Amino acid sequence: MENASRALIMAAGVLIGILILSLAIFLFMDFGSTSKEIYSQIEQTQLTQYNTQYDVYVGRTDITIYEIISVANLAKENNQYYQDYTDFRQKYQVSIQLKVDNIIKSDLQNNHLVEQQDLIEKYNSVDAQGKLQYIFVCNTINYHPNSGRVKKLTFEQKK
């Protein structure tokens, strides 16, 4: 009889141990998936914040050369920050283009200060009424397929 009661006590101990292990595994899996979801949400928020810096220009019809130079400088800072990443060109590189009179000026983000000043002098002229002669629109924006980050913005002269 004593052996039977000891066997029952041992079986109950094993069952309780299995229940505790099962509960621990369940909680570990549940917390793991929750942290994965939170990380994914944080990553998506960061991507949205990053792209908003560039998306703000899309569809606008009143962009000046000063704003284009500003966004080119932003792209230059971005490119310098991420240039050492192995997948820089596939995920992080940002390019700014300017299309005026069917002439495309590519990679404005690589322009030096003198080149930027030349662009400002050339495209910041006013007419007799005091209105800017060169107003730009941004209707084209491309994204890196691998990361969803902005890849290229093209500014065109408003017709």
C-alpha positions as CSV (number, residue, x, y, z in Angstrom):
1,M,0.0,0.0,0.0
2,E,2.8,2.3,0.8
3,N,4.4,1.7,-2.6
4,A,1.1,2.5,-4.3
5,S,0.7,5.8,-2.5
6,R,4.3,6.8,-3.2
7,A,3.8,5.9,-6.9
8,L,0.7,8.2,-6.9
9,I,2.6,11.0,-5.3
10,M,5.5,10.6,-7.8
11,A,3.0,10.5,-10.7
12,A,1.3,13.7,-9.4
13,G,4.7,15.4,-9.1
14,V,5.6,14.5,-12.7
15,L,2.2,15.8,-13.9
16,I,2.7,19.0,-12.0
17,G,6.2,19.4,-13.4
18,I,4.8,18.8,-17.0
19,L,2.1,21.4,-16.3
20,I,4.7,23.9,-15.1
21,L,7.0,23.3,-18.1
22,S,4.0,23.6,-20.5
23,L,3.0,26.9,-18.9
24,A,6.5,28.2,-19.1
25,I,6.8,27.3,-22.8
26,F,3.4,28.9,-23.6
27,L,4.3,32.1,-21.8
28,F,7.7,32.2,-23.6
29,M,6.1,31.8,-27.0
30,D,3.4,34.3,-26.2
31,F,5.8,37.0,-25.0
32,G,8.1,36.2,-27.9
33,S,5.4,36.9,-30.5
34,T,4.3,40.0,-28.6
35,S,7.9,41.5,-28.7
36,K,8.1,40.6,-32.4
37,E,4.9,42.5,-33.1
38,I,6.1,45.5,-31.1
39,Y,9.5,45.5,-32.9
40,S,7.7,45.4,-36.2
41,Q,5.5,48.3,-35.2
42,I,8.5,50.3,-34.1
43,E,10.3,49.5,-37.4
44,Q,7.3,50.6,-39.4
45,T,7.0,53.9,-37.4
46,Q,10.6,54.7,-38.1
47,L,10.2,54.0,-41.8
48,T,7.2,56.3,-41.9
49,Q,9.0,59.0,-40.1
50,Y,12.0,58.7,-42.4
51,N,9.9,58.7,-45.6
52,T,7.8,61.7,-44.4
53,Q,10.9,63.9,-44.8
54,Y,10.7,63.3,-48.5
55,D,7.0,62.5,-49.1
56,V,6.1,66.1,-48.0
57,Y,7.2,67.3,-51.4
58,V,5.2,64.9,-53.5
59,G,2.2,66.6,-55.2
60,R,3.2,70.1,-54.2
61,T,3.1,72.7,-57.0
62,D,4.9,75.5,-55.3
63,I,8.4,74.2,-54.7
64,T,11.3,76.6,-54.9
65,I,14.9,75.9,-55.7
66,Y,15.8,76.6,-52.1
67,E,13.6,73.7,-51.0
68,I,15.1,71.4,-53.7
69,I,18.6,72.3,-52.4
70,S,17.4,71.6,-48.8
71,V,16.1,68.1,-49.7
72,A,19.3,67.4,-51.7
73,N,21.3,68.3,-48.6
74,L,19.0,66.0,-46.5
75,A,19.7,63.2,-49.1
76,K,23.4,63.9,-48.9
77,E,23.4,63.5,-45.1
78,N,21.4,60.3,-45.4
79,N,23.8,58.9,-47.9
80,Q,26.8,59.8,-45.8
81,Y,25.2,58.2,-42.7
82,Y,24.4,54.9,-44.5
83,Q,27.3,54.7,-47.0
84,D,29.2,52.0,-45.0
85,Y,26.3,49.6,-45.0
86,T,27.0,46.6,-47.4
87,D,23.5,47.0,-48.9
88,F,23.7,50.8,-49.2
89,R,22.7,51.0,-52.8
90,Q,19.9,48.5,-52.5
91,K,18.2,49.9,-49.4
92,Y,19.4,53.4,-48.4
93,Q,20.8,55.5,-51.2
94,V,18.7,58.6,-52.0
95,S,19.0,60.4,-55.3
96,I,17.5,63.9,-56.2
97,Q,16.9,64.9,-59.8
98,L,15.9,68.2,-61.3
99,K,14.3,68.5,-64.8
100,V,14.2,71.9,-66.3
101,D,13.5,72.6,-70.0
102,N,13.8,68.9,-70.7
103,I,17.3,68.8,-69.3
104,I,17.8,66.4,-66.4
105,K,20.3,67.3,-63.7
106,S,20.9,64.1,-61.8
107,D,22.4,63.5,-58.3
108,L,21.9,66.9,-56.9
109,Q,22.8,65.4,-53.5
110,N,26.4,65.2,-54.7
111,N,26.6,68.8,-55.7
112,H,29.2,71.0,-53.9
113,L,28.3,74.3,-52.4
114,V,29.4,76.3,-55.5
115,E,27.2,74.1,-57.7
116,Q,24.3,74.6,-55.3
117,Q,24.8,78.4,-55.4
118,D,24.9,78.3,-59.2
119,L,21.5,76.5,-59.2
120,I,20.1,79.1,-56.8
121,E,21.3,82.0,-58.9
122,K,20.0,80.4,-62.1
123,Y,16.5,79.3,-60.9
124,N,15.7,82.0,-58.3
125,S,15.0,84.8,-60.8
126,V,11.8,86.9,-60.7
127,D,9.7,88.4,-63.5
128,A,8.5,92.0,-63.8
129,Q,5.6,91.4,-61.3
130,G,8.0,90.0,-58.7
131,K,6.9,86.4,-59.2
132,L,9.4,83.5,-59.3
133,Q,10.0,82.4,-62.9
134,Y,11.0,78.9,-61.8
135,I,8.5,77.0,-59.7
136,F,8.8,73.2,-59.4
137,V,6.6,70.2,-58.8
138,C,7.5,66.8,-57.5
139,N,5.3,64.2,-59.1
140,T,7.8,61.3,-59.1
141,I,9.0,59.4,-56.1
142,N,10.6,56.0,-56.2
143,Y,11.1,53.6,-53.2
144,H,13.7,50.9,-52.7
145,P,11.9,47.6,-53.1
146,N,14.0,45.9,-50.3
147,S,13.5,48.4,-47.6
148,G,10.5,50.7,-48.6
149,R,12.7,53.7,-48.1
150,V,12.7,56.6,-50.5
151,K,15.1,56.0,-53.4
152,K,14.7,58.9,-55.8
153,L,12.7,62.2,-56.1
154,T,12.4,64.0,-59.4
155,F,11.5,67.7,-59.4
156,E,10.2,69.2,-62.7
157,Q,9.7,72.8,-63.7
158,K,6.1,73.7,-63.4
159,K,4.6,74.5,-66.8
